[in-house]
């Protein structure tokens, strides 16, 4: 769902590096998305951390903690 929200944002002009067939780094992608007013790097970090907590809770069989972590994700990315 986070990827879908990020993909729904406005596009931006390709940089000179992109036109030279260089691969973007995760940091440059996060910065570009933030500049385009899509999903902020901070939101991505929060979602990734909450998803890691959800996966760990699921693996441990802790349904309540898993649901809490997923609720945290939902509150960041919206409905």
C-alpha positions as CSV (number, residue, x, y, z in Angstrom):
1,X,0.0,0.0,0.0
2,X,2.9,2.3,0.7
3,X,4.3,1.7,-2.7
4,X,0.9,2.4,-4.3
5,X,0.7,5.8,-2.4
6,X,4.2,6.7,-3.4
7,X,3.5,5.7,-7.1
8,X,0.3,7.8,-7.1
9,X,2.3,11.1,-6.6
10,X,3.4,13.5,-9.3
11,X,6.4,12.7,-11.4
12,X,9.5,14.7,-11.6
13,X,12.0,15.7,-14.3
14,X,14.8,13.1,-14.7
15,X,18.2,14.2,-13.4
16,X,21.4,14.3,-15.5
17,X,22.5,11.2,-13.7
18,X,19.4,9.4,-14.6
19,X,19.8,10.3,-18.2
20,X,23.3,8.9,-18.1
21,X,21.9,5.4,-17.1
22,X,23.1,5.6,-13.6
23,X,21.1,3.6,-11.0
24,X,19.5,5.7,-8.2
25,X,20.5,5.1,-4.6
26,X,17.8,4.6,-1.9
27,X,18.7,8.0,-0.4
28,X,18.4,9.8,-3.8
29,X,15.0,8.1,-4.4
30,X,13.8,9.1,-0.9
31,X,15.0,12.7,-1.5
32,X,13.3,12.8,-4.9
33,X,10.0,11.6,-3.5
34,X,10.2,14.1,-0.7
35,X,10.9,16.9,-3.1
36,X,7.9,15.8,-5.2
37,X,5.8,16.0,-2.1
38,X,5.0,12.3,-2.1
39,X,5.8,10.1,0.8
40,X,8.4,11.5,3.2
41,X,11.5,9.5,4.1
42,X,10.4,9.7,7.7
43,X,7.1,8.1,6.9
44,X,8.8,5.3,4.9
45,X,11.1,4.7,8.0
46,X,8.1,4.5,10.3
47,X,6.3,2.1,8.0
48,X,9.3,-0.1,7.5
49,X,9.9,-0.3,11.3
50,X,6.3,-1.1,12.0
51,X,6.2,-3.8,9.4
52,X,9.4,-5.3,10.9
53,X,7.6,-5.3,14.3
54,X,4.5,-6.9,12.7
55,X,6.6,-9.6,11.0
56,X,8.5,-10.4,14.2
57,X,5.2,-10.5,16.2
58,X,3.6,-12.8,13.6
59,X,6.6,-15.1,13.7
60,X,6.4,-15.3,17.5
61,X,2.7,-16.0,17.3
62,X,1.8,-12.7,19.1
63,X,-1.4,-11.7,17.2
64,X,-2.1,-8.7,19.4
65,X,1.3,-7.2,18.8
66,X,1.1,-7.9,15.1
67,X,-2.3,-6.2,14.9
68,X,-0.9,-3.2,16.8
69,X,2.0,-2.8,14.5
70,X,-0.3,-3.1,11.4
71,X,-2.6,-0.5,12.9
72,X,0.5,1.8,13.3
73,X,1.2,1.3,9.6
74,X,-2.4,2.0,8.7
75,X,-2.3,5.3,10.7
76,X,0.7,6.5,8.7
77,X,-0.4,5.5,5.2
78,X,-4.1,6.1,5.6
79,X,-7.0,4.1,4.4
